[in-house]
Amino acid sequence: YLFSLKMEKKSLLSYLGKKVQIKVINGTDETGRIFTIDPETFNFIICSSKSQYTLLPYSSITKVIILEEDAGCSSITQINELDSKHFSFFTSSNEGSHMTKEALVKHFKKLRIPVEIKANGDVIIAGSVTCKPPYGPHTCHSTNDIILGRIQNLIMEIK
């Protein structure tokens, strides 16, 4: 079952806890239960296991497929066991996003990989990978899958 990402904010609540497969612009799929959907940005946070949460920015999502309609009590309980340490990287200000961008640029400059910052905030890495806020591996895209995979792996190394 597919649903449109541009929907009324009230209806977003009905998708919480449902098991989904989310197709991402870089060609990967993420599967898990919807932990939350930001009603302003339509960014998703999915829970793929008890301790693994993934932020999927709206700009990187191409399709959402609902795998299970009924979340079940055990799944909701598991999702509600979220510890705040899992989301210590989230911030509501632009400053937090800027700091992440700065860390990304610093990391690639340290590795002597060319980095360019566009006026719109996008970061171009190695001349072929575009990374959008919040500058994680899921927000990167490129026409060259090999370079994309390598850059995504390097981004995951940033602490």
C-alpha positions in Angstrom: 0.0 0.0 0.0 1.5 3.4 -1.0 0.6 6.7 0.4 1.2 10.3 -0.7 3.8 12.2 1.4 1.9 15.5 1.0 -1.1 14.8 3.2 -2.9 16.5 6.0 -0.9 16.7 9.3 -3.7 15.0 11.2 -3.6 11.9 9.1 0.2 11.4 9.7 -0.6 10.1 13.2 -2.4 7.1 11.7 0.9 5.9 10.2 2.9 5.8 13.4 4.0 2.3 14.4 3.3 0.8 10.9 5.9 -1.4 9.3 7.1 0.2 6.1 9.6 -0.1 3.4 11.0 3.3 2.3 12.8 3.7 -1.0 15.5 6.3 -0.9 16.8 8.4 -3.8 20.2 6.8 -3.7 18.6 3.4 -4.6 18.6 1.8 -1.1 15.6 0.6 0.9 15.0 1.1 4.6 12.6 -1.2 6.4 11.2 -0.6 9.9 8.3 0.8 11.9 7.5 4.5 11.7 8.6 6.1 14.9 7.6 9.6 13.9 7.0 11.9 11.0 7.8 15.6 11.3 4.5 17.4 10.2 6.4 20.4 8.9 9.3 18.8 7.0 7.8 15.3 6.4 11.1 13.8 7.6 10.6 10.2 8.8 12.3 8.4 11.7 12.0 4.7 11.5 12.9 2.0 14.0 14.4 -1.0 12.4 15.4 -2.7 15.6 15.2 -2.0 19.4 18.3 0.2 19.3 18.5 1.3 15.7 16.7 4.5 14.5 17.1 6.0 11.1 16.3 9.6 10.0 15.1 9.8 6.5 14.7 13.3 5.1 11.7 13.9 2.9 14.0 15.1 0.1 15.6 11.6 0.0 12.4 9.6 0.0 11.0 8.4 -3.3 8.3 5.9 -2.2 6.8 4.6 1.0 5.2 1.1 1.0 3.2 0.0 4.0 4.0 -3.6 4.8 1.8 -4.1 7.8 -1.3 -2.1 8.6 -1.6 -3.1 12.3 1.4 -2.3 14.4 0.4 -4.4 17.4 1.0 -3.6 21.1 4.4 -5.2 21.3 5.7 -3.0 18.4 4.4 0.2 19.9 5.9 -0.7 23.2 9.2 -1.4 21.6 9.1 1.9 19.7 8.2 3.8 22.9 11.3 2.5 24.7 13.3 5.1 22.9 16.2 6.4 24.9 17.1 10.1 24.3 20.7 9.2 23.7 19.7 7.8 20.3 18.7 11.3 19.1 21.5 13.4 20.6 22.4 14.5 17.1 19.0 16.2 16.5 18.6 19.9 16.9 15.8 22.3 16.1 18.0 25.2 15.1 19.8 25.9 11.8 23.0 26.2 13.9 23.0 22.5 14.5 22.6 21.7 10.8 25.5 24.2 10.1 27.7 22.4 12.6 27.0 19.1 10.9 27.9 20.6 7.5 31.1 22.1 8.9 32.0 18.7 10.4 31.4 17.1 7.0 33.5 19.6 5.1 36.3 19.4 7.7 36.3 15.5 7.5 36.6 15.5 3.7 39.2 18.3 3.7 41.2 16.3 6.2 41.0 13.3 3.8 42.1 15.7 1.0 38.9 15.0 -0.9 37.6 18.1 -2.8 34.5 19.7 -1.2 32.4 22.5 -2.5 29.6 24.3 -0.6 26.8 25.6 -2.8 24.7 28.7 -2.0 21.6 26.6 -1.2 23.6 24.7 1.5 24.2 21.5 -0.6 27.7 20.1 -0.3 29.4 18.6 -3.4 31.9 16.0 -2.5 34.6 14.7 -5.0 32.8 16.7 -7.7 30.1 14.1 -8.1 28.2 13.4 -4.9 25.6 16.0 -3.6 24.8 15.9 0.1 21.8 17.8 1.4 20.9 18.7 5.0 21.1 17.1 7.5 24.2 15.8 5.7 24.1 12.1 6.4 24.7 9.1 4.2 21.0 8.9 3.3 20.9 12.5 2.0 23.6 11.9 -0.6 22.9 11.2 -4.2 25.0 10.8 -7.4 24.8 9.2 -10.8 28.0 7.2 -9.9 27.0 4.4 -7.5 30.5 3.3 -6.7 31.7 6.8 -5.6 28.3 7.3 -3.8 28.9 4.2 -1.8 32.4 5.2 -0.9 31.4 8.7 0.2 28.5 7.3 2.2 30.9 5.0 4.0 33.3 7.9 4.8 30.3 10.0 6.1 29.5 7.2 8.5 33.0 7.5 10.0 32.3 11.0 11.2 32.0 11.2 15.0 
